[in-house]
């Protein structure tokens, strides 16, 4: 047990002393044979004083009298660890260095001591103490680096493995997809099938192709171009059933150029607007997907070659139908619900929407000319009067003390309010329409009736004529007059299409047009008794 303890202590001393390089070298020096010389100049073979592992130190700290062991009077032995750490000792240095391979330790017995290989001679492969010291330090450093590198690689592999395992776990978890996004692939497939079903249609895209417009006038419209418009008769039959929109259709409008009035514009909540040949074939000529949100308003330009569109994505686009390019692109501060060109200057238009103000844009400069602000939250419709010097706006103000803000008359040039005491009933007016011959205009109200107003200040409302019988119920139901002005047409929330006599306010006809709310109606500007209607269900019908 004592031998094992001494061996372990010697190994610990050698390991502890080999870590530091900053300590001083031994007091002795090395000769050519690798022997250590102390300060006294006496040469001794390396390891001669350390053959037995202990030194006999006499009492009082005198030099040892016998090599190999040191004893005190009591017979106790001092280990080398104690001797190496003492301040005073017989060793030439206070640092004890050992070869890489530890020799067997012999202990003195009663017999004479035998010479050891460590003390008798130096073998041919013997390494001096200093060289062994440096080699051991280098080996320790290499071992430390290799162990650290192995540990780092193991940690990296562990991290990679954990990340791969985590990624695998994440891949196994199916993320939640909203219902609206789940319906997109099916909607795209249905849209593709619908486009394939249209012979003359073109697929929708960000850069639409030029619209192929026939240079000749439609053979159905040609006979009516040079003749006076005849009296409008009530339509009875469906001429075309236009399908292609995948969302509610907000409005429909015929081309204002009479020779090109076979084209019909429709806007939808499916982020597109379409141009149809609604007189000759009923085919879709072009689909425009310029907006990222619902297209709430779109208007033909008075020249009939451009379309102005605005939507819930705050974007405004003016598209040239002949080239398919964007002549104007702007961005509003609010979602757009209504657009109107100036009746005289076609480079100016008004837009309103989910904001307390309306803005007049100039297409030539792509900038806002004027702003018209009122204490409201939303503009529902805009109507120009007196050749563009004045205009009306209908708002969503419908509280008890807001009757002065339901319909407002504005001066276009000065942005001043002309009158706000027009409609005094607590109903909003989702749409306005101007009579083609009389100085009056119509207002569609959520009270389920059409109100008649004068276009001359103070814009009095007629108490004798009120057109009732349809339902609005919160929908933006449009109304319009026939080109001759003798009939009024309006949609209804229950899908019906109702026509009234302008003079007597009696109901002239009721058509069971759509299964859902009919929100848009418009008469053809040339052909008598041709009517276009659209519904919240996404379909468009042409009546004759």
C-alpha positions, 0 to 999 in steps of 0.5 A, a space after each residue: 500500500 505504501 509503494 502504491 501511495 508513493 507511486 501515485 504521489 510521484 505521478 501527481 507531482 510530475 503532472 502538476 509540474 509539467 503544466 506550467 512553462 513560466 517557472 524557472 529552469 533547474 539550477 543545474 545545467 546539462 552536459 553533453 552526456 545528459 548529466 545534471 550538474 548542480 551549482 557545486 559542479 559535481 556531475 551525477 547521472 540523471 535520476 541518481 538521487 531519485 532511484 528509490 523514490 524517497 530520500 533519507 533526510 537527517 534531523 535538522 535538515 542536513 544533507 542525506 548520508 545515503 542515496 536512495 532514502 532519507 530517514 529521520 530518527 524515528 524511522 519515517 520517510 519523507 515523500 518526494 512530493 514533500 521534498 519538492 515543495 519544501 523551500 530548502 532541499 538537497 535537490 539541484 532544483 525545486 522542480 522534479 521531472 520524470 520520464 514518460 514511462 514510470 519505472 518500478 520503484 524499489 525499496 531498501 531492504 536488509 540486504 545490500 542495495 542493488 544497482 538500478 538501470 536508472 542509476 548504473 548507466 544511461 541507455 542508448 535511447 535515454 532522453 534527458 530530463 529537459 527534453 523529456 519535459 518539453 516533449 511531455 508538455 507538447 504531448 499534453 498540449 496535443 492531447 488537449 487540442 485533440 480532445 477539445 477538437 473531438 469534443 467540439 465535433 461531438 457537440 457539432 454533431 449533437 447540435 446538427 442531430 438535434 436540429 435535424 431531429 427538430 426539423 423532422 418533428 416540425 415537418 411532421 406537424 401540419 400547419 393550420 391553413 385558413 379556409 380562405 387559403 384552402 379554397 384558392 387552388 379550387 378557385 384557380 382550377 375553376 377559373 382556368 376551366 371558365 377561361 377555357 370555356 370562353 372561346 374569345 376570352 383571354 387569360 387574366 394577367 398582370 400585363 393584359 394583352 391589347 383588347 381586340 376591338 372590331 373595327 366595324 360597328 356591330 350590325 345590331 347597333 348600326 341601324 340606330 346610330 343615325 336615328 332618334 332614340 325611340 321610346 323605351 319598352 320594357 324588356 322581357 327576355 334574357 339575351 345573354 347570361 354572362 358568367 366568369 366572375 368568381 365574386 360579387 359583381 359591383 357594377 356594370 357600364 356600357 361603353 359611352 362611345 355609341 359606335 363601340 357600345 356593344 362592349 360592357 364593363 363589369 367590376 367584381 370583388 374577385 379583384 378583376 374587371 372584365 370587358 364583354 361583347 354583350 350585344 353580338 356574342 356574349 363573350 368575354 373580350 378581356 379580363 384585367 387583374 391589376 388589383 390585389 384586392 376587390 375592385 369596387 369601382 371602374 369607369 369608362 373614359 369618355 373617349 371609350 379607349 381607356 378604363 379607370 379602376 380603383 379598389 380596396 388595395 388603395 390603387 388607381 389604374 388607367 388602362 389603355 385598351 388598345 395597347 394594354 399599358 398603364 397610362 396612369 397609376 396612383 395610390 390613394 390614402 383610402 380604399 376606393 368605392 367610387 370614381 367619376 370623370 369630370 364631364 368637361 376635362 377628361 384628364 381630371 377625375 374624382 375618387 372617394 371611399 373609406 375616408 372623410 375626404 374626396 380627392 381630385 386627381 390630374 392624370 397628366 401630372 399624376 398628382 392630387 389637385 384638390 381635396 374636399 373634406 367633410 366630417 364623415 367616415 365614408 363617401 358612397 357616391 359622387 355625381 357631377 352637376 352643371 357641366 362639372 362646376 358643382 358636384 354632389 356626394 352621398 355619405 354614410 352619416 345616418 345618426 339623428 343629428 347628421 341629416 345635414 351630412 347625408 348629401 352635400 353639394 360642393 363647388 368643384 373649383 374652390 372646394 367649398 360646401 354649397 349646401 348640406 341641408 338637402 336630405 333631412 331623413 335618417 337614411 343613407 343614400 348608396 347611389 345617385 343618378 342624374 336624369 338625362 332631360 330634366 333638371 333633377 337627380 335621383 337618390 337611392 335610400 336605405 329606406 327602400 325608396 327612390 327620392 327625387 331632388 332638384 339640381 338647382 339650389 337649394 336642391 329641394 326634394 320632391 314630396 309628391 313623387 316617391 318610387 317605392 316597392 323594392 328593397 335595399 337592406 344595406 346593399 349598394 343598390 344602383 339606380 338609373 334612368 332610361 336614355 329617353 328619361 321615361 323609365 327608372 330602373 333599380 335593383 333590389 336586395 331580393 334579386 328583382 329588377 323593378 322599373 317605374 314610370 318617371 311621370 307617375 311614379 307607378 311600377 311599370 314592370 318587375 323582373 325576377 332577375 337573380 337569386 341574390 341581391 341585384 346591385 347594378 342596372 343600366 340601359 343601353 345608350 342606343 338600343 331601345 329596351 336593352 338592359 344589363 343587370 348584375 348581382 351579388 351572386 357574380 352573374 351578369 344578364 343582358 335583357 331585351 
